Structure formats: structure tokens, C-alpha cells
């Protein structure tokens, strides 16, 4: 029989690892975005995204941009691929954290 406490901590570790992967992918996406589309980079506050003085309303713009899949019409294939990866990791992390809260 699997211990409930062990299952809980294993799920916590998996959630933390996936969140770290998500933030790492998001950081890589911002680097690609800075090079391929500087205007969008400014629009989503790319320079201050991971700082304490970042603007949350601009950061939410990037989340909605990715969630609505508006990146599909972008001219850079690398950017599209990175957005797809961030979107998949966000969905996975959200599902795992939802599972974690229900446990």
C-alpha cells in the first residue's frame, strides 16, 4: 500500500520540478522574443518580467497571447516552437497543481 504522505510529497516534488521547467522555458522564450520581435518584447515587459518591479498587467498579456495561440501567425519558427513548449508546460503544471490541491 502506498503511503498517502509519500504520495503527497512525491506530487509536491513533481509540481516544483515542472514549475522550474516552466519558468526556465519562459525565460528562454523571452530571450528569443527579444531578438525576433522587440516590439512585442516591450509590450509584454520582457526586460522586467522576472523582477520585483515588473508590471503584472503586461505580464498577463504574454500569458493571454500564448493561451489564445496568437503566436501561430508569427514569422519566426523558433518563437512559435518556444511558445508551444511554454503553453504545454503551463497546461501540465496547472493540471498537476490542480491535482495537488485536490489531494
MOMOBEL-V619419 format. One record per residue. N is the residue number from 1. RES is the residue in one letter. SS is DSSP state (a for helix, b for strand, c for the rest). PHI is phi in degrees with one decimal (NA if undefined). PSI is psi in radians with two decimals (NA if undefined). Layout:
n=(N;N)
res=(RES;RES)
ss=(SS;SS)
phi=(PHI;PHI)
psi=(PSI;PSI)
This chain:
n=(1;2;3;4;5;6;7;8;9;10;11;12;13;14;15;16;17;18;19;20;21;22;23;24;25;26;27;28;29;30;31;32;33;34;35;36;37;38;39;40;41;42;43;44;45;46;47;48;49;50;51;52;53;54;55;56;57;58;59;60;61;62;63;64;65;66;67;68;69;70;71;72;73;74;75;76;77;78;79;80;81;82;83;84;85;86;87;88;89;90;91;92;93;94;95;96;97;98;99;100;101;102;103)
res=(X;X;X;X;X;X;X;X;X;X;X;X;X;X;X;X;X;X;X;X;X;X;X;X;X;X;X;X;X;X;X;X;X;X;X;X;X;X;X;X;X;X;X;X;X;X;X;X;X;X;X;X;X;X;X;X;X;X;X;X;X;X;X;X;X;X;X;X;X;X;X;X;X;X;X;X;X;X;X;X;X;X;X;X;X;X;X;X;X;X;X;X;X;X;X;X;X;X;X;X;X;X;X)
ss=(c;c;c;a;a;a;a;a;a;a;a;a;a;a;a;a;a;a;a;a;a;a;a;a;a;a;a;a;a;a;a;a;a;a;a;a;c;a;a;a;a;a;a;c;c;c;c;c;c;c;c;c;c;c;c;a;a;a;a;a;a;a;a;a;a;a;a;c;c;a;a;a;a;c;c;c;a;a;a;a;a;a;a;a;a;a;a;a;a;a;a;a;a;a;a;a;a;a;a;a;a;a;c)
phi=(NA;-82.5;-70.5;-65.2;-65.5;-64.2;-63.7;-59.8;-69.0;-64.3;-65.5;-62.0;-63.6;-62.2;-63.2;-65.2;-63.4;-68.4;-66.1;-63.9;-62.9;-62.7;-65.9;-64.8;-66.5;-65.9;-63.7;-64.7;-62.0;-65.9;-65.5;-64.4;-63.3;-60.9;-81.7;-96.1;-147.6;-60.8;-67.4;-66.2;-59.1;-68.0;-62.2;-101.0;58.5;-60.5;-69.4;-109.8;-63.0;-104.8;-108.8;-72.5;-98.9;-66.2;-99.9;-58.4;-65.6;-74.2;-68.0;-65.2;-58.1;-66.3;-60.8;-69.8;-60.1;-75.0;-60.6;-81.3;58.3;-74.4;-73.6;-62.9;-93.5;-72.5;-82.3;-101.3;-65.5;-62.3;-64.0;-61.7;-63.9;-66.1;-63.2;-59.9;-64.6;-62.7;-63.3;-63.4;-68.8;-64.8;-63.6;-62.3;-64.3;-63.0;-65.8;-66.7;-68.3;-64.7;-67.3;-64.2;-69.1;-82.0;-73.9)
psi=(2.34;2.32;2.40;-0.68;-0.75;-0.70;-0.74;-0.84;-0.60;-0.73;-0.65;-0.77;-0.76;-0.73;-0.76;-0.74;-0.75;-0.61;-0.68;-0.73;-0.71;-0.83;-0.63;-0.75;-0.64;-0.70;-0.75;-0.65;-0.72;-0.59;-0.79;-0.71;-0.69;-0.63;-0.64;-0.45;1.38;-0.52;-0.78;-0.62;-0.77;-0.67;-0.61;0.23;0.89;-0.64;-0.55;0.36;-0.77;0.45;2.89;-0.37;0.30;2.75;1.87;-0.63;-0.57;-0.59;-0.63;-0.53;-0.72;-0.71;-0.80;-0.59;-0.76;-0.75;-0.72;-0.04;0.66;-0.16;-0.23;-0.42;0.11;2.68;-0.29;2.07;-0.63;-0.73;-0.75;-0.76;-0.72;-0.70;-0.73;-0.75;-0.79;-0.71;-0.79;-0.72;-0.62;-0.75;-0.77;-0.81;-0.72;-0.74;-0.75;-0.71;-0.60;-0.68;-0.66;-0.74;-0.51;-0.24;NA)
